[in-house]
């Protein structure tokens, strides 16, 4: 039923060997369940980032001729269990389409409802930059998947899980909407997506590296494993937090005295343009599908 408010929509695509692999150098595999889970999350997060509640998903699948039926069944289960696990319990799968191709490709379109959509264009100088969710863990997980086989620990396993089965704090979008002046989900990295809020709002965002320390610390063990030295690990951990995408947390702005529950202040909106870290330009930007090695 789409009669209960304003309708918002989002669509996203995952393509084999671009957004996921069926097998990884580390020995891990990505099955239909993980692809389905991630396809749901990335679209649900977009809906939440508009302050909306997800209502339904439409799914288009392109499958290779050798795709087993079990892969498709696992995909469907991952899609629905992702919705349920993240609180989108009333979101339905309305239908879709299926075809064949040389690689597996998944496109999901999400529909949501809200009384007042939040946009990227409302940030004003003096606002706090706020964030809810994970940062850097999915990027750390990707690096681990791409690495040589390793001994799994709780910290490393959490990073791999964040890459294959990301979670977004969906409820915080609608709940925080009355106080937020702008909002979007972080799918391409904090700096790049922060730059999108800055450009849409005609302002600058300055991020505080000290406020980001808890997220940096969480990916420290993965950085140590994949780089080898403490100095390189520290820099890599910060880079993942600033430029790693696919965690699908919520980045927004609001008056400093109205930070919604569940959000943490990580910076300040200023006059100007672009994104800085501790007042300095950060050269690495984040993920861009059309720029090789863009991180």
N, C-alpha and C positions, 0 to 999 in steps of 0.2 A: 504494500500500500504506500504510494508516494504522495498522498494527499495531506500528510501531516507537517509540511514545512517546505523549505526551499531545497531543491535537488542539486546535489553536487556529484561530479563524476571524475573518475581517474582511470587510466589504462597503463599497463606496463607489460613488457615482453622480456622473456628469458630465452636465449638461444644457446644450444649446445656448443661447447668449445669457445664461446664468448662469455657467457655468464655462469656456466657450470661445466664440469667434466664428469663423465660416468666413472672414471678411475683417475687417481692422483698419484704422483711420484711417492708420496708418503705411505702409500698402501691403502689409504681410505677410498671409499667409493661414495658416489652420490646417486641415490636411487630415485625412483618416482616419488617416494614419500617426501624426501627432502626438497625436491623441485616443487611439489605441490604446496608444502608448508611455506616455502619462501615466496612463491607466487601470491599466496594469500596475504602474507605479511606486508609485502611491499605495496600492495594496493590498499589494504586496510589502513596502513600508516598515512597514506596520502589523504584518505577520507578524514581520519582523525585530525590531520594537520589543518583542515579547513573548519575544525570545530564541529564536525558532523558525526553522526552515528551511522555505521555501515548497515545497509538494508539488503543488498543482494550482489552477487558476483555473476558475470558471464565469462565463460571460459572457451578459448579457441586453442586446439591442440594440433600441431603438425608432428607426425610420427614417422620414423623410418620403417621400412617394410619388415625389418627384423625385430621391432620392438615387441617384447612379450606382453601378453595380456596382464600378467602380474604387475608389470611396471605401471600400466594405466590404472589398475586397481589401487596400487600403492599411492599413486599420484592423487587420486580422488580422496583417499583416506587422509593423506597429508594436508590437502586443501581444507577439508572439513574440520580436522582436529586442530589445525592452526587457528581457525576462527574460534572454536570453542575454548581452547587453552588461553586465548588472549582476550576473552570476555565478549567477543562478538557473537553471542549465543543466538541472537535472533536473525543473523545474516544468513540468507539462503543462497543456494546455487541455482540460478534460474534457468540455465541452459547454456548453449554455445554451439561450437562447430568442431569438426575434425577432418583432417586431410593428411596427405602423405608428402614426404620430402626427403632430402638427403641428410638432414639433421633434425633432431628434436627441437621444436620451438613451442613456447607456451605464451599466450597472450591472455591476460585477465583484465576485464573492465569491472570496476567497482562503482556502485551507486550508493549514495548516502543522503541523509536528511539532516537539516539544521534550521534553526530559526534565524541565525545570523552568521553567514560564512566569515571566517577569518581569512584575510589575504596576506600577501607579503609586503604590502605597500603602506602599512600604518605606523611603522617605527618612527619615533621622533627623538631628536637630541635630548639627552637626559634620561631616556628609558634605560632600564636594565636589560642586558642580554641574558636570557635564561635557557636552561636545557633540562630535559627529562629523558632518561633512558641510558643506553650504553653508547660508549664512544671508543673506537679503535679496536674493539674485540673481534669484529668480523674481519677487519683487515689483517689482524694478527692470525686469525684462523686461516685465512687464505694463504698467508706466507707459510704456515705450518703444513697445510695440505700440499703446497708446492715444494716442500722440502724433502730431504731424505727421511726414511722411516725413523721415528723417535719413540722414546719411552713415554707413554701418556701419564701425565699427572693431573690432578684436579684442575689446576690453573690452565694447563694446555688444552685439556678436553673441553673446558668451558669456552675457550676461544674457537675451537673447531665447531662446536655446537652453535656458537653465535653466527658463524658463517653459513652453516647449512640449515639451521633452524632459528633464524633471528626472531626476537620478540620486541614488540613496540608497546609502549604504555598508552594504548589506544584511548582509555577512558579519560586520560588527562587532557586530551584535546577539547572535548565538549565541556568538561568540568572547569577548565581554565579559561574558556572562551570569554566570559564576562570581563576578565582583567587583562587579557592579552591584546596588544596592539598589532602584532603580526605573528605569523606562525608558519612553519613548514617542516617536513620531515627531512632528516639528514640521510640521503641515499648516496650522495656523491662526495661527501666529506664536509667537515665543519667549515673550513675556510671557503670552499667553493659555494656551498649552499648559503653560508652567511653572506657571501658576496651577492647572491641573488636577492636576499632581503634588502641589503644595502642599496643595490641598484634600483629595485622597485620602489623603495621608500625615499631615495635621494639623500641618503645619510651614510655615515661610516660606522663600522662596528670594530671596537677594540676589545680583543679577548685577553683575559688574564690567565697567564700560564700557571700561576699558583692555584687558582680555582680549578684548574684541570688536573691537578696532581693526583687525585684519587683514581681517575681513569687511566692516567699514565702508569701508575703503580700496578694496576690490574693486568696490564699487558707486558709488564717488565719481564717476567719469566720467558714469555714467547720471544721477546726481543733479544734476550740473552742467548737463547738457543739458536736463533737464526742469524745472529751477527757475530757472536763469539767474544767480544770484549765489552767491559762495562761502559766505556765511553761511547762506543757505537750503539750499544743497547739503549742507553738513555736517549740518544738522539732519535733512534728508530721508534721507540715507544711514543715519544712526543709527536713524531711525524704521523704515526698511525692515528693518534687521537685527533690531530688537526686535519688530516687529509683522507683518512680511511673512511670509505662509505659502507653502505649495506647494513648498518646497525639499526637504522630506521627509528632513531630517537627523535624527539620533538624539540626544535630550536625556535625560540620566539623572543619577543620583546614585550615589556610592560613597564608601567610606572614602578620605581624602586620600592614603594610602600605597598604595592599590590601584587607581589610575587605569589602565584598560585601554589597551593600545596602540591608537592611532588616535583616541583621545578627547583633548580639550583642556579644562582646567579653566576655567570661565567664571564661577564664583561659589561661594557657600557656603550650605548649609542651616542655618537658624537656628530657634529657637523662635519661635512666632507664627503668622501666617497671611498669605497673599498673596505677591505678588512685588514686590520693590523693585529699583531700579537705583542703585548707589552709595549705598544706604541711604535713597533717596527714592522715593516712589510715582511710578510712570510712568502717566500718565492714559490714553494710547492703549493699547488692549488687543490688537487683532488682529482676525482675520476671524470674523464670525458671520453665518451665512446668513439670520438673521431680524432683523438690525440693519443698516439701510441705512447705508452709509458707516462701518461699524464700525471701520475702520482709522484 
